[in-house]
């Protein structure tokens, strides 16, 4: 199975739909979710929140990171070493990009072959119900996939800002993989080596959620777990939207100032043999404000076999997952779109 070279039907930019609506009227039927998948916006008042961990604290923070990964699959990290000014600049350059004229953005229109560039849908099923969002996807690592010409040239500072930001995310990914390896009782470099050592994958999806006149009928991003290794989300500080599944409830995450929201991806669930679990999450939209977030995916090298660590197996705890390369694995979401955790065989 391979991705086709073009989308099954003409692409409609959600930002254009939002601007035509002017905050009023009905959204097209293509974006109306089934009743059971619609957001319960009243749950925004839920008091629970994912754990916030200060990486600058003295003492054993690895245990707290591990507990958050076991109990939530999500955590927020502060004092992570990335300059707040850089984080703000990264969001601002992308906000400026999405406010460029449509012809500027269309020059970077993507295809389902690699998804790289300016896009408005995931999955290639004709007639599928779509999410209320546009996005921009680009590769950073491995270097042979990095095509700077596919990085927007406007605003002028975008490429320079994102190069520095990307280096910082890759550094932080190595720090957290080391913590998780140790907490699993493995060598400190086990997960990093399983990802390919220095030859990892790193790619960015910038999410743009325009204002929506009927936010109770749709989602900015449907429920899914991330197929890769670990995700570093730079959320919109002013507009909540990310919801994390907690049992049968959806918890709206309240971002800590200049924190990264970090979540376990399916590949770490496989490598840890489900000691750490990826968790479903989704994004709600609202009628009053647009929202922008940056999701950086820290992934295994695409052609390496990923399978449960032998050190974590026992007669009463056999391997729960077959060996599979990340390339094979992520083809599911690239063709089917976000569908809960069905790619792991979970409903």
C-alpha positions in Angstrom: 0.0 0.0 0.0 1.3 3.4 -0.9 -0.1 7.0 -0.8 -1.4 8.4 -4.0 0.2 11.5 -5.5 -2.9 13.6 -5.2 -6.0 14.2 -3.1 -9.2 12.4 -4.0 -11.1 15.7 -4.4 -10.4 19.4 -4.6 -8.9 20.9 -1.4 -10.9 23.6 0.4 -9.1 25.9 2.8 -10.8 26.1 6.1 -9.5 29.6 6.7 -11.4 30.7 3.5 -14.6 29.0 4.8 -14.2 30.8 8.1 -13.7 34.2 6.5 -16.8 33.6 4.3 -18.9 32.7 7.3 -17.9 35.8 9.1 -18.5 34.1 12.4 -22.1 33.3 11.5 -24.1 30.8 9.6 -23.7 27.0 9.2 -20.6 25.1 8.5 -20.6 22.8 5.5 -21.9 19.2 6.1 -18.4 17.9 5.3 -17.3 19.2 8.7 -20.2 18.1 10.8 -19.1 15.2 13.1 -21.4 12.3 14.1 -23.2 13.0 17.3 -21.1 10.6 19.3 -17.9 12.4 18.2 -19.0 16.0 18.8 -17.3 17.9 21.6 -19.0 18.5 24.9 -17.9 22.1 25.3 -19.1 22.2 28.9 -16.2 20.0 29.9 -13.9 22.9 29.5 -14.6 23.7 33.1 -13.1 20.4 34.3 -10.6 21.1 37.1 -8.2 18.3 36.4 -5.1 19.0 34.4 -2.1 17.0 33.1 1.0 17.1 35.4 3.4 20.0 35.2 7.0 19.0 35.7 9.9 21.5 36.3 13.0 20.0 34.5 15.2 22.5 36.4 14.3 21.2 39.8 17.0 19.3 41.8 16.3 15.7 42.8 14.7 12.8 41.0 12.5 14.2 38.4 12.8 11.1 36.2 10.4 9.3 38.5 7.8 12.1 38.1 8.2 12.1 34.3 7.7 8.3 34.3 4.6 8.5 36.5 3.0 11.1 34.3 3.7 8.9 31.2 2.2 5.8 32.9 -0.8 7.6 34.4 -1.6 10.2 31.7 0.6 9.7 28.6 0.9 13.5 28.7 2.9 16.0 30.8 3.8 19.7 30.6 7.5 20.6 31.1 8.8 24.0 32.2 12.4 25.2 32.7 13.3 23.0 29.7 16.1 25.3 28.5 14.3 26.7 25.4 14.2 30.5 25.5 10.7 31.9 26.0 11.6 34.5 23.4 12.3 31.8 20.8 9.0 30.0 21.6 7.1 33.3 21.1 8.9 34.0 17.9 8.1 30.5 16.5 4.4 31.0 17.1 4.5 34.6 15.7 6.2 33.7 12.4 3.6 31.0 11.7 0.7 33.3 12.7 2.1 35.8 10.1 2.4 33.0 7.5 -1.3 32.0 7.9 -2.2 35.6 7.4 -0.4 35.9 4.1 -2.5 36.2 1.0 -3.9 32.9 -0.2 -1.7 32.9 -3.4 1.4 33.0 -1.2 0.3 30.0 0.8 -1.0 28.0 -2.2 2.5 28.0 -3.6 3.3 25.5 -0.9 0.2 23.3 -1.3 0.9 19.7 -0.3 0.0 16.2 -1.6 -0.6 13.0 0.3 2.8 11.6 -1.0 4.8 13.2 1.8 2.3 15.7 3.3 5.0 18.3 3.3 3.7 21.8 2.8 0.4 23.7 3.2 -2.5 21.3 3.8 -6.1 21.1 4.9 -6.9 17.4 5.3 -5.5 14.1 6.6 -6.4 10.8 5.0 -7.3 10.1 1.4 -10.8 8.6 1.7 -13.2 10.3 -0.7 -16.2 11.9 1.0 -14.6 11.7 4.4 -15.8 14.0 7.2 -13.1 16.6 7.6 -11.6 18.6 10.5 -11.9 22.3 10.9 -8.2 23.2 10.4 -5.5 24.0 8.0 -1.8 23.1 8.7 1.7 23.2 7.5 4.0 20.2 7.6 7.7 20.1 7.2 10.7 17.9 7.7 13.8 18.8 9.8 15.5 15.4 10.3 16.9 13.3 8.7 18.9 15.9 6.8 18.3 14.2 3.4 14.5 15.0 3.8 15.0 18.6 4.8 14.2 20.8 1.8 14.5 24.4 2.9 12.8 25.5 -0.3 9.6 24.0 1.1 9.9 26.1 4.2 8.0 29.4 3.7 10.1 32.3 2.6 7.6 34.7 4.2 7.8 36.1 6.8 11.5 36.6 6.1 12.5 35.5 9.6 10.6 32.2 9.5 13.4 29.9 8.3 16.0 31.3 10.7 13.7 31.1 13.7 12.5 27.6 12.9 16.1 26.3 12.4 17.0 27.4 15.9 13.7 26.2 17.3 14.1 22.8 15.7 17.6 22.3 17.1 16.3 23.0 20.6 13.4 20.5 20.2 15.8 17.8 19.0 18.0 18.5 22.1 15.1 18.3 24.4 13.9 15.0 22.8 17.2 13.4 23.7 16.9 14.6 27.3 13.5 13.1 27.8 14.3 9.8 26.0 17.2 9.3 28.4 14.9 9.9 31.4 12.3 7.4 30.1 15.0 4.7 29.3 16.3 4.9 32.9 12.9 4.8 34.4 12.1 1.6 32.4 15.3 0.0 34.0 17.1 0.1 30.6 20.4 1.6 29.6 20.2 5.3 29.5 20.7 5.3 25.7 18.3 2.4 24.9 15.4 4.4 23.5 17.7 6.8 21.7 19.5 3.9 20.0 16.2 2.3 19.2 15.2 5.5 17.5 18.4 5.4 15.4 20.9 7.2 17.7 21.7 10.5 16.1 19.9 9.5 13.0 16.3 10.2 14.2 13.4 11.7 12.5 12.0 15.1 13.4 9.1 16.9 11.7 6.8 19.7 12.4 3.0 20.2 12.0 1.8 23.7 12.5 -1.9 23.7 13.2 -4.1 26.6 12.3 -7.7 26.5 13.7 -9.8 29.3 12.2 -12.9 30.7 14.0 -15.8 28.4 13.6 -19.5 29.5 13.8 -20.7 26.1 15.1 -17.9 24.7 17.3 -20.3 22.3 18.9 -20.7 20.3 15.7 -17.1 19.8 14.6 -13.5 19.3 15.8 -10.3 21.0 14.8 -8.5 17.7 14.9 -10.3 14.3 15.4 -9.5 11.9 18.2 -6.2 10.1 17.7 -3.0 9.0 19.3 0.3 10.2 17.7 1.9 7.5 15.6 5.5 8.5 16.2 7.8 8.5 19.2 7.2 11.6 21.3 5.4 14.9 20.5 6.4 18.4 21.8 3.4 20.7 21.5 3.8 24.5 21.8 0.2 25.5 22.5 -1.6 28.7 22.0 -1.2 30.4 25.4 -4.4 32.4 25.0 -6.9 30.0 23.4 -7.4 26.5 25.0 -8.2 23.7 22.6 -6.3 20.5 23.3 -8.4 17.8 25.0 -6.9 14.6 26.4 -8.9 11.4 27.0 -9.1 10.4 30.6 -11.2 7.3 31.0 -14.6 8.2 29.4 -14.0 12.0 29.8 -12.2 14.6 27.8 -10.0 17.0 29.9 -9.2 20.4 28.3 -5.6 21.1 28.9 -4.7 24.4 30.6 -1.2 25.4 29.3 1.4 26.5 31.8 3.3 29.7 30.7 6.0 28.8 28.2 5.6 25.1 28.8 5.8 22.3 26.2 3.0 19.8 26.3 4.7 16.4 25.8 3.0 13.2 24.9 4.0 9.6 24.4 3.5 8.3 20.8 2.6 4.9 19.7 6.3 3.9 19.0 7.2 4.3 22.7 4.1 2.4 23.7 5.4 -0.5 21.4 9.0 -0.3 22.7 7.9 -0.2 26.3 5.4 -3.1 25.7 2.6 -0.8 27.0 4.3 0.2 30.2 3.9 3.7 28.8 0.8 4.3 26.7 0.0 6.8 24.0 -3.3 8.5 24.8 -6.1 9.7 22.5 -6.4 13.5 22.2 -8.4 15.9 20.0 -8.8 19.6 19.4 -11.9 21.7 19.9 -12.5 25.0 18.1 -14.4 28.1 19.1 -16.4 30.9 17.4 -14.5 33.9 18.9 -10.8 33.3 18.3 -8.4 31.6 15.9 -5.8 29.3 17.4 -2.3 28.2 16.4 -0.1 25.4 17.8 3.2 23.8 16.8 3.4 20.0 17.2 7.0 18.7 16.8 7.2 15.0 16.3 10.4 13.3 17.5 10.4 9.9 15.7 12.4 6.8 15.1 14.4 6.5 11.9 11.8 5.4 9.4 13.3 2.1 8.2 14.3 0.7 11.6 12.2 -2.2 13.1 10.4 -1.1 16.2 9.4 -3.9 18.6 9.0 -4.4 22.4 12.3 -4.3 24.2 13.4 -7.8 25.0 14.6 -6.7 28.5 10.9 -5.9 29.3 9.5 -9.3 28.3 8.8 -12.2 30.6 6.8 -15.5 30.4 3.9 -13.7 32.0 4.4 -10.6 29.9 5.0 -11.5 26.3 5.4 -9.0 23.4 2.1 -7.3 22.7 3.1 -6.0 19.3 4.7 -7.3 16.2 7.9 -5.8 14.8 7.2 -3.1 12.2 9.1 -0.2 10.7 7.9 3.3 11.4 7.4 3.9 7.7 5.0 0.9 7.6 3.2 2.0 10.7 2.6 5.7 9.9 1.1 4.8 6.5 -2.0 3.9 8.3 -2.8 7.4 9.5 -1.6 9.0 6.2 -4.1 6.9 4.3 -7.0 6.5 6.8 -6.7 9.8 8.7 -7.0 10.1 12.5 -9.0 7.3 13.9 -8.5 6.9 17.7 -6.0 4.2 18.4 -7.2 1.7 15.8 -3.7 1.5 14.3 -2.6 -0.2 17.5 -5.5 -2.6 17.3 -7.3 -0.7 20.1 -10.8 0.7 19.8 
